[in-house]
Amino acid sequence: MEQITLKAYAKINLSLVVTGKRPDGYHDIRSLMQGIGLCDVIKITKCPENGTKYNLPHCTIGGIDVYLCTDVETIPMDMSNLALRGIAAVLDACGSDRDGSGTGTACDSIPALVVDIEKKLPVAAGIAGGSGNAAACMLGMNALLGSPMSLRELMEAGAGVGADVPFSLMMNARRNDGTLAGLRGLEEASTAAWIGGIGDIVEPAEPRLYYAVMANPGISVSTRAAYEAIDAIIEAQGRETDEYPLFVNDLESYTLRDYPEAARLKTVMQEQLDADIVMMSGSGPTMIAYYGDRSSAEKGFARMQELCGSEPRWRTWLTVTGE
């Protein structure tokens, strides 16, 4: 295989409860995540070393020159990019003989890569767009190497890339299963899962079907700041519960308080869209209006499109979750 193209689907949180802060500074959560029908597109191509004729940013990962191609200026072109970190995680797990140890691996047959990211999802929006890119790159890189890693092995490696990457791997494996024949453990993949720990515990769940109108106010929210804000609540009140109801998001109160544009968007959606419920996904600022039937969702989407006409920075999408 010389090239692979995968769709990198985003996710939403049907629930997000922060259960505590760990000694290492990370947070334990309990969350029901589901994939949605919106995605970026990732294409990974093997190419001769220095053979690309494109004037592209590149870095060297495990001795392999990796060229990154995207038309979105806000995407980092260095190793802070989750997609590149995902590739590095697979190459590191599979090993390489670039250091002259004498133990050749499949990695050594790849002089260079071109990674093309067709970005359609908003950045820093609480829907794990970057984690989906990382997951697609890890799945694609593994396939180009002949699928030496199982799905669970990829998920274990992905936990070191980002908190949402293990679920993104499971969900995107399921959504791209027709392209990933040969991936061991693919039968376990699911588009929904209960998430625990810092995102590293992923338990496949029965998907719950909802039609959704998503809207983003055109701003970014710091996930780190959101979790730091919730610490004060945990320290003051404690957090001991074994109940995790749907449509609860512990991070929402912080984002609505510190980002007035996100709060205004939610209020408008609650008043104008006639949805069953409106709730933020992840740390935001993307808001989601949930519906039980497609017809109502389509009417809500049409109204949201009208509202976006007078708000240049707002964007909206109609999608489905739980398929």
N, C-alpha and C positions, 0 to 999 in steps of 0.2 A: 504494500500500500504506500503510495507516494503522496496522497493528499486526502484529507477528510474534512467534511463540512458538518457542523452540528449546530442545532438551535440551542441557545442559552436562555432558558426560561427563568423568569423572576418568580418570587414567592410572596405570599402575604401571611400574616399572622391572624388566625381566627381567635387566638388568645395569647397573651404574653404576661406571665406573672414572674416577677423577680423574687426568688425565694431566699436570697442571702448573698453576702459578699464573702469571697474566699480569702484566705490569708495571702494569696499571691496577687490580690487586687482585682481578679476577675469576678464575675457574678454568675451564680447558678440561676437557671431559669426553668420554667415549665411552660411550654408553648405548643400549640397545635399549628403546624405550618402546612400550607398547601401550595402547590404550583398554580400558576395562572397561565392563560393562553397568550401572553405577551412575551416577546423574546428579542434578544440580540442574535446575530448570526456570527459564528466563529469558523474561519477556514484556516487550517494549518497545512502548510505545504513544505515538503522536503525540497531543498535546492542545493546545488553545488556550493562549496565554500566560496564566499565572495562572488557568487554567480548572479545574485540579484542585480538587476539594472536600475532598481528603484533607489532614489535618494531617501532612504528611510532611517529613522532612529534605530539603533540596535544595541544589544548588550550581549555579553558572553555568559552562558549558563552551562556549567559542567563541560566547558570546552567547546560548546556549540554556539555559533553566532545566531542570535535570534533577532529577526527584523520585525518590528511592529508597525502595522499599517492601519490607520484609522483616521477619519476626518473630523473627529471630535476633539477640540483643543483642550478640553478640561481633563481628558484622560492622561494620567502620568505616563511618561515614556521610560521610566526607570523601574527598579525592582520594588518600588512601592505599589506598582500595578499588580493587583491580585491575579490577573491572568498570567503574567510572567512568573509570579511566585508559585502558581499552580504547576506550571511547566517545570520549574526548578525542583519542586517537591517530588515529582515523578522521576525526573532524571537522577535525583539524589537517591531515591529508594531503589532504582534499578541499577545504579552504579555505572561507572565509565572507566575506560582504560586510558583516558586522556592524560592521566598523571604518570603513565609509563609503568604501571604495576605489573603489566603482563597478563592481566585477566580481561580478555575482551568481552564485551556485552553488546546487545543490540543497539545501545546508544551510540556506539562507536561507528556505526554505519551511516550516521547522520551528520554531515559537515555543517549544515546550516538549515534554519527554518524561517519561513515567512508566516507570521500570525496576522491574519486580517480580521479586524473586529468591525462588523457593521452594527453600529450602535443605534438602537431605537428607543431604549429605555432611559429614563432620567437618572442622573447620577446623585448619590447620597440622598436617596428618596425613601428609604425604609423598606424596599422591596427586594433587596439582595441582588441588584443587577450586577455589581462587581463580583459577588460570590458566584453568581451563575456563570459569568465569564470564566472564572477560575475553574469551576467544575467542568465546563465544556472543554477547556484546555487540558485539564487532567485526563478526562475521558478520551479526548482525541489523541493526546500524546501517548497514552497507554495503548491505544489501538494501533498507532503507527509503529510501535515497538513490538507488536505481535501479542498484545494483551497479557503481559507477564503478571500484572497485579489484578487481584479480584476486586469486586466492588467494595467490600468491607475493608480491604487493604488500602484502597484509594481513599475511603472515608477516614481511616485512621491517619493517613498522611495529610488529608485535607484539614483536619482539626488544627494543624500547625499553621495553616495558611489563613484561616479566618473562621469565626464562630459559626457562620451560616453555611460554610462550604460543605460539611458532611451531609446535611440535608439536601443542599443543592446538587450534590453528586448523586444521591439516591433518586431524587425527583427527575433530574435531567437524564439519568440513565434510563428511567422508565419512558420519558418522553421521546428519547432517541433510540429506543431499543431496536428498531429496524436497521440502524446503522452500526450497532455495537455487538453484532453476533460474535460470539467467542469470549465475551466478558464473563468470567466466572462469577456466580452470585447474582446475575442479572434478574433471575426469577424473584428475588427478594425486593427488587426495586418497586417503589410506590410513589404516587403523586402527593401523598399526605403522610404525615408522621407526627407523633408526639416527641418533642425535643426536651432533653434534660441536661443537667450539668451545665457546661459553658457552651453547649451546642454539640458536644461530642457524643451524647447519648441519643440515638435515633431509633425509634420504635415505629415500624410501619403501622399505619392506621387506615381505617376505612374512610375514603374521601367523602366529603359532604358537599353536595352540589349547590352552588349559589351563582346567580348572575350578578355581575358587579360593575358599577360605574366608578372608575378611579379618576381622581383629580389631583394635580400637583400644582402648588402655588408658585413654582419657579424659584424656590430658595432651597438651600441645603441645611441640614441639621447635623450637628456633631453627635454621633452615637456615644462617644466617650463622655461628653458633657451630660447627656441624658442619664447615663448610668450613675455618674457622680451625683447628680441631683437626687436620684432615688435613694442613695445611701443615707441621706439625712432622715428620710422617712423610716427606713429599716432600723436605723439606730434609735430613733425616738419611739417607735411603736413595736419593733420586733416583727417577725414574719414567720409564723408557724401555721401552716394550713395544708390539708390534704385534699382540698377542693379546688378544682381548676375549671371554672365555668367558661363557656365560650363568650366572645365579645367583651372581654376585659383586657385592657392594655395598661399596665402600670406606668409606662413611660409617657402616656398621652398627656397627663396633667402638667408635666414639665414642659413639653413642647408647646402646648397651647398657652402656657403662661409666658414663656420666653420668646415665642415667635408669633406675634400678633397676626401676621398674614395667614399662618396655618389655622389659628383660631377663627379668623374671619371666614376662611374657606369652609371649615366644618359647619359653622353656623349657617352659611348660605345653603350648603347641601342639605342640612337638616330641614330648613324652611322651604326649600324649593323643589326637592326631588321626590318627595313622597316615598322614601325608601323604608324598608323594614327596620334598618339600623344604619347609622353612619359611624365609622370608627377608623382611627389611624392605624396604619400598618407599621410594625417595628418602631423605630425611633422617629419615624415621620420624615418629611411632612406630608407624604401622600395620604390622602383620605379616601376611604372606600365606602360607597353606598351599596348595601346588600339587598338583593331581591330574590324572591322565591320563584319568579317566573320571568321568562325572557321578554314578554311583551311590556311588562312594567319597567324592566330595565332599559329597554329601547326608548321608552318615553322619557325616562329619567336622563338618559344619555343625550337625547335631543335637546332637553332643557339645559343640560350642562354645557352643551356646545353653544347655545345662545348666550349663556352667562360668560363663557370664555371669550365671546366676541367683544365684550367691553372690558376684558381684563387681559391685556396683551401677554402677561407672563404665565397665566394659567394654561394648563394643558389637561386634556381629558381623554379617557379611553373606555371602551366597552369591552368587557372580557368575561370569562367564566372561570370558576375555580371548582375543583372536585371532579373533573372529568377523568 
